[in-house]
Amino acid sequence: MTAISNTAFDIQVNSFVCVNIPYIKYFKLCSYENWSLHYYVSMLIKNYKFAEKKEAHRSFYKVLHNIKNDLSISQDVRDIAQNLIKNSKADIKNVNSLWEKAIKEKKILPPPVPVLPSSFTG
């Protein structure tokens, strides 16, 4: 297998894994009083090697907007969602260090390179 095909394979695997990360499960697992972008990102990084910053933030704030606009949800929960949305710029800035640390750790430990038996290498 060439380096190009290894890269294509890695991209396909990473894309598949990223699609299957339950980004919104956090809101079912954690009590609304404890919701925070910092805790959310920390949990994702700890539990999902291929979590993506852009998708994580998009999912987090999309759920919060849905909660804020759902009148069947209690006012207390909607207020917390609104406050998190209001503070999003500062919160995103604060969690950038978590993402940077996770990226550095991934670079230190690259994925293993598969070794082909000699019968495949000719």
PyMOL commands that place a pseudoatom at each C-alpha (Angstrom):
pseudoatom trace, name=CA, resn=MET, resi=1, chain=A, elem=C, hetatm=0, pos=[0.000, 0.000, 0.000]
pseudoatom trace, name=CA, resn=THR, resi=2, chain=A, elem=C, hetatm=0, pos=[1.381, 3.418, -0.888]
pseudoatom trace, name=CA, resn=ALA, resi=3, chain=A, elem=C, hetatm=0, pos=[1.472, 6.419, 1.403]
pseudoatom trace, name=CA, resn=ILE, resi=4, chain=A, elem=C, hetatm=0, pos=[-1.311, 8.000, -0.645]
pseudoatom trace, name=CA, resn=SER, resi=5, chain=A, elem=C, hetatm=0, pos=[-3.625, 5.041, -0.258]
pseudoatom trace, name=CA, resn=ASN, resi=6, chain=A, elem=C, hetatm=0, pos=[-2.784, 4.823, 3.462]
pseudoatom trace, name=CA, resn=THR, resi=7, chain=A, elem=C, hetatm=0, pos=[-3.771, 8.463, 3.788]
pseudoatom trace, name=CA, resn=ALA, resi=8, chain=A, elem=C, hetatm=0, pos=[-7.005, 7.898, 1.878]
pseudoatom trace, name=CA, resn=PHE, resi=9, chain=A, elem=C, hetatm=0, pos=[-7.770, 4.929, 4.101]
pseudoatom trace, name=CA, resn=ASP, resi=10, chain=A, elem=C, hetatm=0, pos=[-7.059, 6.958, 7.258]
pseudoatom trace, name=CA, resn=ILE, resi=11, chain=A, elem=C, hetatm=0, pos=[-9.354, 9.746, 6.036]
pseudoatom trace, name=CA, resn=GLN, resi=12, chain=A, elem=C, hetatm=0, pos=[-12.160, 7.260, 5.357]
pseudoatom trace, name=CA, resn=VAL, resi=13, chain=A, elem=C, hetatm=0, pos=[-11.740, 5.630, 8.778]
pseudoatom trace, name=CA, resn=ASN, resi=14, chain=A, elem=C, hetatm=0, pos=[-11.536, 8.982, 10.566]
pseudoatom trace, name=CA, resn=SER, resi=15, chain=A, elem=C, hetatm=0, pos=[-14.615, 10.263, 8.726]
pseudoatom trace, name=CA, resn=PHE, resi=16, chain=A, elem=C, hetatm=0, pos=[-16.572, 7.150, 9.657]
pseudoatom trace, name=CA, resn=VAL, resi=17, chain=A, elem=C, hetatm=0, pos=[-15.511, 7.404, 13.301]
pseudoatom trace, name=CA, resn=CYS, resi=18, chain=A, elem=C, hetatm=0, pos=[-16.305, 11.138, 13.497]
pseudoatom trace, name=CA, resn=VAL, resi=19, chain=A, elem=C, hetatm=0, pos=[-19.782, 10.619, 12.094]
pseudoatom trace, name=CA, resn=ASN, resi=20, chain=A, elem=C, hetatm=0, pos=[-20.464, 8.057, 14.804]
pseudoatom trace, name=CA, resn=ILE, resi=21, chain=A, elem=C, hetatm=0, pos=[-19.436, 10.235, 17.740]
pseudoatom trace, name=CA, resn=PRO, resi=22, chain=A, elem=C, hetatm=0, pos=[-22.578, 10.952, 19.791]
pseudoatom trace, name=CA, resn=TYR, resi=23, chain=A, elem=C, hetatm=0, pos=[-21.939, 14.684, 20.145]
pseudoatom trace, name=CA, resn=ILE, resi=24, chain=A, elem=C, hetatm=0, pos=[-25.402, 15.423, 21.568]
pseudoatom trace, name=CA, resn=LYS, resi=25, chain=A, elem=C, hetatm=0, pos=[-25.493, 12.558, 24.082]
pseudoatom trace, name=CA, resn=TYR, resi=26, chain=A, elem=C, hetatm=0, pos=[-23.872, 14.933, 26.590]
pseudoatom trace, name=CA, resn=PHE, resi=27, chain=A, elem=C, hetatm=0, pos=[-27.173, 16.707, 27.122]
pseudoatom trace, name=CA, resn=LYS, resi=28, chain=A, elem=C, hetatm=0, pos=[-28.836, 13.457, 28.188]
pseudoatom trace, name=CA, resn=LEU, resi=29, chain=A, elem=C, hetatm=0, pos=[-25.983, 12.392, 30.458]
pseudoatom trace, name=CA, resn=CYS, resi=30, chain=A, elem=C, hetatm=0, pos=[-25.360, 15.648, 32.310]
pseudoatom trace, name=CA, resn=SER, resi=31, chain=A, elem=C, hetatm=0, pos=[-27.745, 17.638, 34.419]
pseudoatom trace, name=CA, resn=TYR, resi=32, chain=A, elem=C, hetatm=0, pos=[-28.535, 21.008, 32.871]
pseudoatom trace, name=CA, resn=GLU, resi=33, chain=A, elem=C, hetatm=0, pos=[-27.146, 22.802, 35.934]
pseudoatom trace, name=CA, resn=ASN, resi=34, chain=A, elem=C, hetatm=0, pos=[-23.703, 21.421, 35.024]
pseudoatom trace, name=CA, resn=TRP, resi=35, chain=A, elem=C, hetatm=0, pos=[-23.693, 22.149, 31.300]
pseudoatom trace, name=CA, resn=SER, resi=36, chain=A, elem=C, hetatm=0, pos=[-20.626, 23.994, 30.056]
pseudoatom trace, name=CA, resn=LEU, resi=37, chain=A, elem=C, hetatm=0, pos=[-18.629, 24.009, 26.865]
pseudoatom trace, name=CA, resn=HIS, resi=38, chain=A, elem=C, hetatm=0, pos=[-15.465, 23.268, 28.859]
pseudoatom trace, name=CA, resn=TYR, resi=39, chain=A, elem=C, hetatm=0, pos=[-16.913, 20.132, 30.437]
pseudoatom trace, name=CA, resn=TYR, resi=40, chain=A, elem=C, hetatm=0, pos=[-18.465, 19.064, 27.122]
pseudoatom trace, name=CA, resn=VAL, resi=41, chain=A, elem=C, hetatm=0, pos=[-15.189, 19.405, 25.214]
pseudoatom trace, name=CA, resn=SER, resi=42, chain=A, elem=C, hetatm=0, pos=[-13.253, 17.701, 28.015]
pseudoatom trace, name=CA, resn=MET, resi=43, chain=A, elem=C, hetatm=0, pos=[-15.589, 14.708, 27.877]
pseudoatom trace, name=CA, resn=LEU, resi=44, chain=A, elem=C, hetatm=0, pos=[-15.371, 14.488, 24.086]
pseudoatom trace, name=CA, resn=ILE, resi=45, chain=A, elem=C, hetatm=0, pos=[-11.583, 14.651, 24.008]
pseudoatom trace, name=CA, resn=LYS, resi=46, chain=A, elem=C, hetatm=0, pos=[-11.268, 12.110, 26.808]
pseudoatom trace, name=CA, resn=ASN, resi=47, chain=A, elem=C, hetatm=0, pos=[-13.687, 9.605, 25.278]
pseudoatom trace, name=CA, resn=TYR, resi=48, chain=A, elem=C, hetatm=0, pos=[-13.391, 10.090, 21.514]
pseudoatom trace, name=CA, resn=LYS, resi=49, chain=A, elem=C, hetatm=0, pos=[-9.957, 10.227, 19.908]
pseudoatom trace, name=CA, resn=PHE, resi=50, chain=A, elem=C, hetatm=0, pos=[-11.363, 11.558, 16.632]
pseudoatom trace, name=CA, resn=ALA, resi=51, chain=A, elem=C, hetatm=0, pos=[-13.669, 14.245, 18.025]
pseudoatom trace, name=CA, resn=GLU, resi=52, chain=A, elem=C, hetatm=0, pos=[-13.617, 17.325, 15.805]
pseudoatom trace, name=CA, resn=LYS, resi=53, chain=A, elem=C, hetatm=0, pos=[-13.548, 20.831, 17.209]
pseudoatom trace, name=CA, resn=LYS, resi=54, chain=A, elem=C, hetatm=0, pos=[-15.791, 22.391, 14.563]
pseudoatom trace, name=CA, resn=GLU, resi=55, chain=A, elem=C, hetatm=0, pos=[-18.418, 19.634, 14.762]
pseudoatom trace, name=CA, resn=ALA, resi=56, chain=A, elem=C, hetatm=0, pos=[-18.320, 19.584, 18.560]
pseudoatom trace, name=CA, resn=HIS, resi=57, chain=A, elem=C, hetatm=0, pos=[-18.936, 23.320, 18.859]
pseudoatom trace, name=CA, resn=ARG, resi=58, chain=A, elem=C, hetatm=0, pos=[-21.585, 23.301, 16.125]
pseudoatom trace, name=CA, resn=SER, resi=59, chain=A, elem=C, hetatm=0, pos=[-23.461, 20.439, 17.795]
pseudoatom trace, name=CA, resn=PHE, resi=60, chain=A, elem=C, hetatm=0, pos=[-23.219, 21.958, 21.273]
pseudoatom trace, name=CA, resn=TYR, resi=61, chain=A, elem=C, hetatm=0, pos=[-24.651, 25.315, 20.243]
pseudoatom trace, name=CA, resn=LYS, resi=62, chain=A, elem=C, hetatm=0, pos=[-27.230, 23.842, 17.876]
pseudoatom trace, name=CA, resn=VAL, resi=63, chain=A, elem=C, hetatm=0, pos=[-28.708, 21.823, 20.747]
pseudoatom trace, name=CA, resn=LEU, resi=64, chain=A, elem=C, hetatm=0, pos=[-28.658, 24.889, 22.992]
pseudoatom trace, name=CA, resn=HIS, resi=65, chain=A, elem=C, hetatm=0, pos=[-30.518, 26.945, 20.366]
pseudoatom trace, name=CA, resn=ASN, resi=66, chain=A, elem=C, hetatm=0, pos=[-33.110, 24.185, 20.013]
pseudoatom trace, name=CA, resn=ILE, resi=67, chain=A, elem=C, hetatm=0, pos=[-33.566, 24.078, 23.788]
pseudoatom trace, name=CA, resn=LYS, resi=68, chain=A, elem=C, hetatm=0, pos=[-33.808, 27.870, 24.040]
pseudoatom trace, name=CA, resn=ASN, resi=69, chain=A, elem=C, hetatm=0, pos=[-36.565, 27.950, 21.412]
pseudoatom trace, name=CA, resn=ASP, resi=70, chain=A, elem=C, hetatm=0, pos=[-38.582, 24.999, 22.736]
pseudoatom trace, name=CA, resn=LEU, resi=71, chain=A, elem=C, hetatm=0, pos=[-41.377, 26.392, 24.907]
pseudoatom trace, name=CA, resn=SER, resi=72, chain=A, elem=C, hetatm=0, pos=[-42.214, 22.923, 26.214]
pseudoatom trace, name=CA, resn=ILE, resi=73, chain=A, elem=C, hetatm=0, pos=[-38.888, 22.916, 28.102]
pseudoatom trace, name=CA, resn=SER, resi=74, chain=A, elem=C, hetatm=0, pos=[-38.798, 24.557, 31.528]
pseudoatom trace, name=CA, resn=GLN, resi=75, chain=A, elem=C, hetatm=0, pos=[-37.761, 28.189, 31.770]
pseudoatom trace, name=CA, resn=ASP, resi=76, chain=A, elem=C, hetatm=0, pos=[-34.813, 27.277, 34.040]
pseudoatom trace, name=CA, resn=VAL, resi=77, chain=A, elem=C, hetatm=0, pos=[-33.322, 25.007, 31.380]
pseudoatom trace, name=CA, resn=ARG, resi=78, chain=A, elem=C, hetatm=0, pos=[-33.971, 27.543, 28.612]
pseudoatom trace, name=CA, resn=ASP, resi=79, chain=A, elem=C, hetatm=0, pos=[-32.302, 30.274, 30.697]
pseudoatom trace, name=CA, resn=ILE, resi=80, chain=A, elem=C, hetatm=0, pos=[-29.171, 28.162, 31.116]
pseudoatom trace, name=CA, resn=ALA, resi=81, chain=A, elem=C, hetatm=0, pos=[-29.116, 27.457, 27.388]
pseudoatom trace, name=CA, resn=GLN, resi=82, chain=A, elem=C, hetatm=0, pos=[-29.507, 31.191, 26.683]
pseudoatom trace, name=CA, resn=ASN, resi=83, chain=A, elem=C, hetatm=0, pos=[-26.635, 32.081, 29.051]
pseudoatom trace, name=CA, resn=LEU, resi=84, chain=A, elem=C, hetatm=0, pos=[-24.338, 29.524, 27.432]
pseudoatom trace, name=CA, resn=ILE, resi=85, chain=A, elem=C, hetatm=0, pos=[-25.198, 30.897, 23.994]
pseudoatom trace, name=CA, resn=LYS, resi=86, chain=A, elem=C, hetatm=0, pos=[-24.624, 34.459, 25.204]
pseudoatom trace, name=CA, resn=ASN, resi=87, chain=A, elem=C, hetatm=0, pos=[-21.169, 33.533, 26.560]
pseudoatom trace, name=CA, resn=SER, resi=88, chain=A, elem=C, hetatm=0, pos=[-20.190, 31.413, 23.552]
pseudoatom trace, name=CA, resn=LYS, resi=89, chain=A, elem=C, hetatm=0, pos=[-17.397, 33.670, 22.283]
pseudoatom trace, name=CA, resn=ALA, resi=90, chain=A, elem=C, hetatm=0, pos=[-15.526, 33.680, 25.601]
pseudoatom trace, name=CA, resn=ASP, resi=91, chain=A, elem=C, hetatm=0, pos=[-16.222, 29.990, 26.233]
pseudoatom trace, name=CA, resn=ILE, resi=92, chain=A, elem=C, hetatm=0, pos=[-14.898, 28.972, 22.811]
pseudoatom trace, name=CA, resn=LYS, resi=93, chain=A, elem=C, hetatm=0, pos=[-11.762, 31.009, 23.421]
pseudoatom trace, name=CA, resn=ASN, resi=94, chain=A, elem=C, hetatm=0, pos=[-11.291, 29.281, 26.790]
pseudoatom trace, name=CA, resn=VAL, resi=95, chain=A, elem=C, hetatm=0, pos=[-11.597, 25.730, 25.407]
pseudoatom trace, name=CA, resn=ASN, resi=96, chain=A, elem=C, hetatm=0, pos=[-9.147, 26.302, 22.557]
pseudoatom trace, name=CA, resn=SER, resi=97, chain=A, elem=C, hetatm=0, pos=[-6.331, 25.261, 24.905]
pseudoatom trace, name=CA, resn=LEU, resi=98, chain=A, elem=C, hetatm=0, pos=[-8.050, 21.891, 25.432]
pseudoatom trace, name=CA, resn=TRP, resi=99, chain=A, elem=C, hetatm=0, pos=[-8.174, 21.281, 21.684]
pseudoatom trace, name=CA, resn=GLU, resi=100, chain=A, elem=C, hetatm=0, pos=[-4.554, 22.407, 21.222]
pseudoatom trace, name=CA, resn=LYS, resi=101, chain=A, elem=C, hetatm=0, pos=[-3.380, 20.038, 23.957]
pseudoatom trace, name=CA, resn=ALA, resi=102, chain=A, elem=C, hetatm=0, pos=[-5.336, 17.157, 22.413]
pseudoatom trace, name=CA, resn=ILE, resi=103, chain=A, elem=C, hetatm=0, pos=[-3.814, 17.845, 18.988]
pseudoatom trace, name=CA, resn=LYS, resi=104, chain=A, elem=C, hetatm=0, pos=[-0.284, 17.897, 20.442]
pseudoatom trace, name=CA, resn=GLU, resi=105, chain=A, elem=C, hetatm=0, pos=[-0.888, 14.598, 22.218]
pseudoatom trace, name=CA, resn=LYS, resi=106, chain=A, elem=C, hetatm=0, pos=[-2.122, 13.029, 18.987]
pseudoatom trace, name=CA, resn=LYS, resi=107, chain=A, elem=C, hetatm=0, pos=[1.051, 14.174, 17.204]
pseudoatom trace, name=CA, resn=ILE, resi=108, chain=A, elem=C, hetatm=0, pos=[3.261, 12.653, 19.896]
pseudoatom trace, name=CA, resn=LEU, resi=109, chain=A, elem=C, hetatm=0, pos=[1.626, 9.259, 19.464]
pseudoatom trace, name=CA, resn=PRO, resi=110, chain=A, elem=C, hetatm=0, pos=[1.013, 8.740, 15.744]
pseudoatom trace, name=CA, resn=PRO, resi=111, chain=A, elem=C, hetatm=0, pos=[-1.091, 5.783, 14.673]
pseudoatom trace, name=CA, resn=PRO, resi=112, chain=A, elem=C, hetatm=0, pos=[0.899, 2.595, 14.073]
pseudoatom trace, name=CA, resn=VAL, resi=113, chain=A, elem=C, hetatm=0, pos=[1.940, 1.885, 10.499]
pseudoatom trace, name=CA, resn=PRO, resi=114, chain=A, elem=C, hetatm=0, pos=[0.735, -1.515, 9.318]
pseudoatom trace, name=CA, resn=VAL, resi=115, chain=A, elem=C, hetatm=0, pos=[3.523, -3.931, 8.478]
pseudoatom trace, name=CA, resn=LEU, resi=116, chain=A, elem=C, hetatm=0, pos=[2.911, -6.069, 5.416]
pseudoatom trace, name=CA, resn=PRO, resi=117, chain=A, elem=C, hetatm=0, pos=[4.195, -9.646, 5.301]
pseudoatom trace, name=CA, resn=SER, resi=118, chain=A, elem=C, hetatm=0, pos=[7.192, -10.089, 2.988]
pseudoatom trace, name=CA, resn=SER, resi=119, chain=A, elem=C, hetatm=0, pos=[5.025, -12.053, 0.551]
pseudoatom trace, name=CA, resn=PHE, resi=120, chain=A, elem=C, hetatm=0, pos=[3.150, -8.809, -0.242]
pseudoatom trace, name=CA, resn=THR, resi=121, chain=A, elem=C, hetatm=0, pos=[6.225, -6.681, -0.803]
pseudoatom trace, name=CA, resn=GLY, resi=122, chain=A, elem=C, hetatm=0, pos=[7.683, -8.887, -3.526]
for i in range(1, 122): cmd.bond("trace and resi %d" % i, "trace and resi %d" % (i + 1))
show_as sticks, trace
zoom trace
